[in-house]
């Protein structure tokens, strides 16, 4: 197994850094608990922040003026200039303590995102598909902590993590309908490596996974289930990663400090920071959410 070096990209104190993606020659990520979307340029400078006013789990770009945002109370379109959010869908509005977590778009522009229950209720959540007009479909249920998502290069397989299972699952993915086939398990993560969290895929078809409580990003083969590489991170709560940079050959890593006590924070002064490494492979550009001009929504500040 290869072991790779990592360096600090942005020194930060995110409570729950998550959902990184590369767009407009910038790295974007969320601090879920702070309800903010942050971005920096390729050198880690020129920082900008956008506030959502509530927890935000994930973001997908639409165009230069809009983002699709997965919030604690539903899915909406965020207008970057005004800060207005147009709510598209709220499939769990009647479920107390539920919020959206990780989410990404497929090649057709659908947004696939899952939820979790903040009280930790087992099996209380699900994985959803949100179409361009806001139509919602349940793809997979039950789930407990819906997390990492990645598609194979041909779009025919969706890889998915429900963290407490300690598994990376694979589903046949119908690109015409966005529906899933039968679940299979391609990776089982040993207890000593922590919980699998956010995920990306490289051009060789291998999965790069942040390990919560596991002090690393690890690269897994979905063909053999083998751990191929490890990127040690000086933080225990490694949350997610993405490929980015002009050549998509840099791996950016987010971390968290939520839940760490004072002694742990003294031992992990970089908890909540962002890191970067050169893994020797490249990934794919982020997929955008596709919407039609006929979308009709109610605006909220």
C-alpha positions as CSV (number, residue, x, y, z in Angstrom):
1,X,0.0,0.0,0.0
2,X,1.3,3.4,-1.0
3,X,1.6,6.1,1.7
4,X,1.4,9.7,0.4
5,X,2.3,13.0,1.9
6,X,-0.1,15.8,2.6
7,X,0.3,19.6,3.1
8,X,-1.9,22.3,4.6
9,X,-3.9,24.1,1.9
10,X,-6.1,26.4,4.1
11,X,-5.5,26.7,7.8
12,X,-9.0,26.9,9.2
13,X,-11.3,26.0,12.2
14,X,-14.3,24.6,10.4
15,X,-16.7,22.9,12.8
16,X,-17.7,20.4,10.1
17,X,-15.9,21.0,6.9
18,X,-17.4,18.9,4.1
19,X,-18.5,18.7,0.4
20,X,-15.4,20.0,-1.4
21,X,-15.6,20.6,-5.2
22,X,-13.5,22.5,-7.8
23,X,-15.4,25.1,-9.9
24,X,-14.4,28.4,-11.6
25,X,-10.8,27.7,-10.8
26,X,-11.6,27.8,-7.1
27,X,-12.0,25.2,-4.4
28,X,-15.4,25.3,-2.7
29,X,-16.4,23.6,0.5
30,X,-19.1,23.9,3.3
31,X,-18.9,24.2,7.0
32,X,-22.1,22.4,7.8
33,X,-22.7,23.6,11.3
34,X,-21.8,27.3,10.5
35,X,-24.2,27.2,7.5
36,X,-21.5,28.7,5.2
37,X,-20.1,28.0,1.7
38,X,-16.5,29.0,1.5
39,X,-14.1,29.2,-1.5
40,X,-10.4,30.0,-2.2
41,X,-8.3,30.3,-5.3
42,X,-5.8,27.8,-6.4
43,X,-3.2,29.2,-4.1
44,X,-5.5,29.0,-1.1
45,X,-6.0,32.8,-1.0
46,X,-8.7,35.3,-2.0
47,X,-11.2,33.7,0.4
48,X,-14.9,34.3,0.1
49,X,-17.8,33.1,2.2
50,X,-21.6,32.8,1.5
51,X,-24.0,32.4,4.4
52,X,-27.1,30.1,4.1
53,X,-28.6,31.0,7.4
54,X,-28.9,27.3,8.4
55,X,-27.0,24.1,8.2
56,X,-25.8,23.2,4.7
57,X,-24.7,19.7,3.7
58,X,-23.7,19.9,0.1
59,X,-23.6,22.2,-3.0
60,X,-23.7,21.6,-6.7
61,X,-22.9,24.3,-9.2
62,X,-25.6,25.4,-11.7
63,X,-24.0,28.4,-13.5
64,X,-22.0,31.5,-12.6
65,X,-24.9,33.0,-10.7
66,X,-26.5,30.0,-9.0
67,X,-25.8,27.0,-6.8
68,X,-28.0,24.1,-5.9
69,X,-27.8,23.7,-2.1
70,X,-28.7,20.8,0.2
71,X,-29.9,22.4,3.4
72,X,-31.2,21.1,6.7
73,X,-34.7,21.8,5.6
74,X,-34.6,20.8,1.9
75,X,-33.1,21.4,-1.5
76,X,-33.0,24.9,-2.9
77,X,-31.4,27.2,-5.5
78,X,-29.1,29.8,-4.1
79,X,-28.8,33.1,-5.9
80,X,-25.2,34.2,-5.3
81,X,-25.8,37.9,-5.9
82,X,-28.8,38.4,-3.6
83,X,-28.5,35.5,-1.2
84,X,-32.1,34.5,-1.9
85,X,-32.8,30.8,-1.7
86,X,-35.6,29.3,-3.9
87,X,-36.8,26.1,-2.1
88,X,-37.3,23.2,-4.6
89,X,-38.0,20.2,-2.5
90,X,-38.4,19.3,1.2
91,X,-39.0,15.5,1.3
92,X,-38.3,15.2,5.0
93,X,-40.0,18.3,6.3
94,X,-42.2,16.3,8.7
95,X,-39.3,14.3,10.2
96,X,-37.9,16.0,13.3
97,X,-34.2,16.3,13.5
98,X,-33.6,15.4,9.8
99,X,-31.1,17.3,7.6
100,X,-29.6,16.8,4.2
101,X,-26.0,15.7,4.1
102,X,-23.7,14.7,1.2
103,X,-24.9,15.2,-2.4
104,X,-23.6,15.3,-6.0
105,X,-25.0,15.5,-9.6
106,X,-25.0,12.6,-12.1
107,X,-24.0,13.0,-15.7
108,X,-27.5,14.0,-16.7
109,X,-27.7,16.8,-14.2
110,X,-29.8,15.2,-11.5
111,X,-28.9,15.9,-7.9
112,X,-28.5,12.8,-5.8
113,X,-28.4,13.6,-2.0
114,X,-29.0,11.8,1.2
115,X,-30.1,12.7,4.7
116,X,-29.3,11.9,8.3
117,X,-31.0,12.2,11.6
118,X,-29.2,14.5,14.0
119,X,-30.3,12.4,17.0
120,X,-28.7,9.4,15.5
121,X,-31.8,7.4,14.8
122,X,-30.9,4.2,12.9
123,X,-32.6,3.8,9.5
124,X,-34.4,7.1,9.7
125,X,-33.0,8.5,6.5
126,X,-32.8,7.9,2.8
127,X,-31.0,8.7,-0.5
128,X,-33.0,10.9,-2.9
129,X,-32.8,12.0,-6.5
130,X,-33.9,15.6,-7.4
131,X,-34.7,16.3,-11.0
132,X,-34.4,19.6,-12.9
133,X,-38.0,20.6,-12.0
134,X,-37.7,19.7,-8.4
135,X,-39.4,16.3,-8.6
136,X,-38.1,14.0,-5.9
137,X,-37.7,10.2,-5.9
138,X,-36.4,7.9,-3.2
139,X,-33.5,5.9,-4.6
140,X,-32.5,3.9,-1.5
141,X,-33.9,3.5,2.0
142,X,-33.5,3.0,4.8
143,X,-30.2,4.7,5.5
144,X,-28.7,6.1,8.7
145,X,-25.9,8.5,7.8
146,X,-26.1,9.0,4.0
147,X,-22.6,10.1,2.9
148,X,-20.1,9.6,0.0
149,X,-21.2,9.4,-3.6
150,X,-19.3,8.7,-6.8
151,X,-20.2,7.4,-10.3
152,X,-18.0,5.2,-12.5
153,X,-16.6,6.9,-15.7
154,X,-19.4,5.4,-17.8
155,X,-22.1,6.5,-15.4
156,X,-23.4,2.9,-15.1
157,X,-22.5,2.4,-11.5
158,X,-23.2,4.5,-8.4
159,X,-20.9,4.0,-5.4
160,X,-22.5,5.0,-2.1
161,X,-21.6,5.1,1.6
162,X,-24.0,4.8,4.5
163,X,-21.3,5.4,7.1
164,X,-22.4,3.2,10.0
165,X,-22.4,0.1,7.7
166,X,-18.6,0.6,7.2
167,X,-19.3,-0.5,3.6
168,X,-19.0,1.0,0.1
169,X,-21.9,-0.2,-1.8
170,X,-22.3,-0.3,-5.6
171,X,-25.6,0.0,-7.5
172,X,-26.2,-0.4,-11.2
173,X,-27.4,3.1,-12.3
174,X,-29.8,3.7,-15.1
175,X,-28.7,6.9,-16.7
176,X,-32.0,7.4,-18.5
177,X,-34.2,7.2,-15.4
178,X,-31.7,7.8,-12.6
179,X,-32.9,4.6,-10.8
180,X,-30.9,2.0,-9.0
181,X,-30.4,-1.7,-9.5
182,X,-29.6,-4.2,-6.8
183,X,-27.1,-3.3,-4.1
184,X,-23.8,-5.1,-3.7
185,X,-20.9,-4.4,-1.4
186,X,-17.5,-3.7,-3.0
187,X,-15.5,-2.5,0.1
188,X,-15.7,-3.4,3.8
189,X,-13.8,-1.0,6.0
190,X,-12.1,-2.4,9.1
191,X,-13.1,-0.9,12.4
192,X,-9.6,0.4,13.1
193,X,-9.8,2.6,10.0
194,X,-12.8,4.7,11.3
195,X,-16.0,5.3,9.4
196,X,-16.0,5.9,5.6
197,X,-17.4,9.4,4.9
198,X,-17.1,11.6,1.8
199,X,-15.7,10.1,-1.5
200,X,-14.5,10.8,-5.0
201,X,-13.4,8.6,-7.9
202,X,-10.3,8.8,-10.1
203,X,-9.9,8.1,-13.8
204,X,-8.6,4.6,-13.0
205,X,-11.9,3.8,-11.3
206,X,-10.6,3.7,-7.7
207,X,-12.4,5.4,-4.8
208,X,-10.8,8.0,-2.5
209,X,-12.5,8.1,0.8
210,X,-12.3,10.4,3.9
211,X,-12.2,8.3,7.1
212,X,-14.0,9.9,10.1
213,X,-12.0,8.9,13.2
214,X,-9.5,7.3,10.9
215,X,-6.9,10.1,10.5
216,X,-6.6,9.6,6.7
217,X,-8.0,9.5,3.2
218,X,-7.7,6.0,1.7
219,X,-7.9,4.8,-1.8
220,X,-10.0,1.6,-2.4
221,X,-10.3,-0.6,-5.4
222,X,-14.0,-1.4,-6.0
223,X,-12.9,-4.4,-8.1
224,X,-10.9,-6.2,-5.3
225,X,-12.0,-4.4,-2.1
226,X,-8.3,-3.7,-1.4
227,X,-6.9,-0.6,0.2
228,X,-4.4,0.7,-2.4
229,X,-3.1,3.9,-0.8
230,X,-3.3,6.0,2.3
231,X,-2.9,9.8,2.8
232,X,-2.3,10.3,6.5
233,X,-3.9,13.6,7.8
234,X,-2.9,15.3,11.1
235,X,-6.6,15.3,12.1
236,X,-8.7,12.4,13.3
237,X,-12.0,13.6,11.8
238,X,-11.3,13.5,8.0
239,X,-14.6,14.1,6.3
240,X,-14.3,14.2,2.5
241,X,-12.0,14.8,-0.5
242,X,-12.2,15.8,-4.2
243,X,-10.0,16.1,-7.2
244,X,-9.4,19.6,-8.5
245,X,-6.8,22.0,-9.8
246,X,-6.3,22.9,-13.5
247,X,-5.4,19.3,-14.4
248,X,-7.8,17.7,-11.9
249,X,-4.7,16.0,-10.4
250,X,-4.7,17.5,-6.9
251,X,-6.7,15.9,-4.1
252,X,-8.2,18.3,-1.6
253,X,-9.2,17.1,1.8
254,X,-11.7,18.5,4.4
255,X,-11.7,17.9,8.1
256,X,-13.8,18.7,11.2
257,X,-13.4,19.7,14.9
258,X,-16.9,19.1,16.1
259,X,-17.1,16.8,19.1
260,X,-13.5,17.1,20.0
261,X,-12.8,18.1,23.6
262,X,-10.2,20.6,24.7
263,X,-7.4,18.1,25.1
264,X,-8.1,16.6,21.7
265,X,-8.1,20.0,20.1
266,X,-4.7,20.8,21.7
267,X,-3.4,17.5,20.1
268,X,-5.0,18.4,16.7
269,X,-4.4,22.1,16.2
270,X,-5.2,21.8,12.5
271,X,-8.6,20.2,13.0
272,X,-11.1,21.9,10.7
273,X,-8.4,22.8,8.1
274,X,-8.1,21.8,4.5
275,X,-5.3,19.8,3.1
276,X,-3.9,18.9,-0.4
277,X,-1.8,16.1,-1.9
278,X,-0.6,15.0,-5.3
279,X,-1.9,11.4,-5.6
280,X,-0.4,10.6,-9.0
281,X,-3.8,10.2,-10.6
282,X,-6.5,12.6,-11.8
283,X,-10.2,12.9,-11.4
284,X,-13.2,14.3,-13.2
285,X,-14.7,17.8,-13.4
286,X,-17.7,18.4,-11.1
287,X,-21.1,17.8,-12.7
288,X,-23.6,20.6,-12.8
289,X,-27.2,20.6,-11.9
290,X,-29.4,21.0,-14.9
291,X,-32.7,23.0,-14.6
292,X,-35.4,24.2,-17.0
293,X,-36.7,27.7,-17.3
294,X,-40.1,26.4,-16.2
295,X,-39.1,25.8,-12.6
296,X,-41.6,27.6,-10.4
297,X,-40.6,28.1,-6.7
298,X,-41.4,30.3,-3.8
299,X,-38.6,32.6,-2.8
300,X,-37.4,33.1,0.8
301,X,-34.7,35.3,2.3
